[in-house]
Amino acid sequence: MKDGIHPDYVETKVTCGCGNGFTTRSTKPELKVDICNACHPFYTGKLKYVDTAGRIEKFQKKFAGTGYSSLKRGKKEESQAEDV
């Protein structure tokens, strides 16, 4: 390895949004994560929606009123296609 081009490899404290914390090694001294092995549904066996910044609500609000709008709209009129 060349000297002076690699970042320092230090002990890192990782903290999760659920409050769990552990130490590992990385090039950064501190990491903050949204989900870890203590709260991830795959490891806990409990179904839990991980909603970052309200994305589920944003999606539901965006598509709540539309429903099946493409089916209600119908096909394009053929007169418009003939004019072109």
C-alpha positions as CSV (number, residue, x, y, z in Angstrom):
1,M,0.0,0.0,0.0
2,K,1.1,3.5,-0.7
3,D,1.6,5.8,2.2
4,G,-0.6,8.8,2.7
5,I,-3.4,8.0,0.2
6,H,-5.6,5.8,2.4
7,P,-8.1,7.1,5.0
8,D,-7.7,6.2,8.6
9,Y,-9.4,3.0,9.8
10,V,-10.9,3.8,13.2
11,E,-13.3,2.3,15.7
12,T,-16.8,3.4,14.8
13,K,-19.9,3.9,17.1
14,V,-23.0,3.0,15.2
15,T,-26.4,4.2,16.6
16,C,-29.8,3.3,15.3
17,G,-33.1,5.2,15.3
18,C,-34.5,2.6,17.7
19,G,-31.8,3.3,20.3
20,N,-29.7,0.3,19.7
21,G,-25.9,0.9,19.4
22,F,-22.8,-1.1,18.7
23,T,-19.2,-0.6,17.7
24,T,-17.4,-1.7,14.6
25,R,-14.5,-0.3,12.5
26,S,-14.8,2.1,9.5
27,T,-13.2,5.2,8.1
28,K,-15.7,7.4,9.9
29,P,-15.8,7.7,13.7
30,E,-19.6,7.8,14.0
31,L,-22.5,6.4,11.9
32,K,-26.3,6.9,12.4
33,V,-28.6,4.4,10.7
34,D,-32.4,4.3,10.4
35,I,-32.8,0.5,10.9
36,C,-30.6,-2.2,12.4
37,N,-30.7,-5.9,13.2
38,A,-32.6,-5.2,16.4
39,C,-35.5,-3.5,14.7
40,H,-35.5,-4.9,11.1
41,P,-38.5,-7.0,10.3
42,F,-36.4,-9.8,8.8
43,Y,-34.6,-10.4,12.1
44,T,-37.4,-9.7,14.5
45,G,-40.2,-11.6,12.7
46,K,-42.6,-8.7,13.2
47,L,-44.1,-6.8,10.3
48,K,-43.2,-3.2,10.5
49,Y,-43.4,-0.5,7.8
50,V,-40.2,1.5,7.6
51,D,-41.6,4.9,6.6
52,T,-38.8,7.3,5.9
53,A,-40.0,10.9,5.7
54,G,-43.7,10.0,5.3
55,R,-43.3,8.4,1.9
56,I,-46.2,5.9,2.4
57,E,-48.6,8.7,3.4
58,K,-47.4,10.8,0.5
59,F,-48.0,8.0,-2.0
60,Q,-51.5,7.3,-0.5
61,K,-52.4,11.0,-0.6
62,K,-51.2,11.4,-4.2
63,F,-53.2,8.4,-5.6
64,A,-56.2,8.4,-3.2
65,G,-58.6,10.3,-5.5
66,T,-57.5,8.9,-8.9
67,G,-58.4,5.3,-8.5
68,Y,-58.7,3.7,-11.9
69,S,-58.7,6.9,-13.8
70,S,-57.2,5.4,-16.9
71,L,-60.1,3.0,-17.2
72,K,-62.7,5.7,-16.7
73,R,-61.2,8.0,-19.3
74,G,-61.8,5.7,-22.2
75,K,-60.0,5.5,-25.5
76,K,-58.8,8.4,-27.5
77,E,-61.2,9.6,-30.1
78,E,-60.5,8.5,-33.6
79,S,-61.3,11.9,-35.1
80,Q,-58.2,13.3,-33.5
81,A,-56.1,10.6,-34.9
82,E,-57.4,11.2,-38.5
83,D,-56.8,14.9,-38.3
84,V,-53.0,14.4,-37.8
